[in-house]
Amino acid sequence: MAESNMTESECIKKSASVAEVLIAIRDKNLYPAQYATFEDYVRDRWGEEYLKIDLNSWTSQQPIR
């Protein structure tokens, strides 16, 4: 598995990218209308583990590039 060989920096960058995508989907209501809530969308499309990401902690940080 390639992910197990990721450095800490690479993991942080990947997490930041995922958080940025989820924040955009949430804030711009980009999830399909078939979902009553953003949380329902994330649970179904991305998986339960992505609900554990504290998106509010990412909004105050500069994107990591």
Secondary structure, DSSP 8 states (H G I E B T S, - for coil): --GGG--HHHHHHHHHHHHHHHHHHHHTT-S-TT-SSHHHHHHHHT-GGGGGS-HHHHHTS----
